[in-house]
Amino acid sequence: MRKLILGLLLVLSASLSGCGYNHLQSTDEQIKASWSEVVNQYQRRADLIPNLVNTVKGYAAHEKDVLTQVTQARAAATSMQVTPEVLNDPAAFAKFQAAQGALSGALSRLLAVSENYPNLKADANFRDLQAQLEGTENRIAVARNRYIKSVQEFNVTVRSFPSNLTAMAFGYKQKPNFTVENEKEIATPPKVDFGSVPAKPPGETPGAAK
């Protein structure tokens, strides 16, 4: 009897492997790992923002609109409950992506404004925060790319025969992915050229900015 049971288990194991079950399991775990890295890097960026905003405020307090936009975008992005269920909910995933995209846009505007303040650009703390932010944006781009590839592999397995039959039997469905008109452009970290001094705004007299 034991030999019969063992034989049945071996046959079942081989059949599950042949129909894509094991591959679905491994790619699903890879997606979870890739997603965790995406979330970690976005959180790392969020953690840098308060110090960045405070530093900019010290030199450009009157840029209230831009500073408020960044603060509000960060609050919206960090208020979301990013649970594993997000990976199976296209609407929740789209909401998460939209919040992070809004924060990216607000940060880009903040860094663009900083170009008008040479003293801010020369501040050591600002330069360090900018370097950390740019490094984090690069990590976000890498993490997003890994997640995209993991989801693509999983979704192909879910849709392909005969593994699609296994997917249906065990309740596996296609997962949402990052979908933007130009993924490469969105994922490119904002740049600030510390080597150049911006042109003076119209009407500014020489030596006005100290």
Summary of the structure (lengths in Angstrom):
residues: 210
radius of gyration: 24.0
end to end distance: 89.9
largest distance: 96.0
contacts: 565
relative contact order: 0.15
helix: 74%
strand: 0%
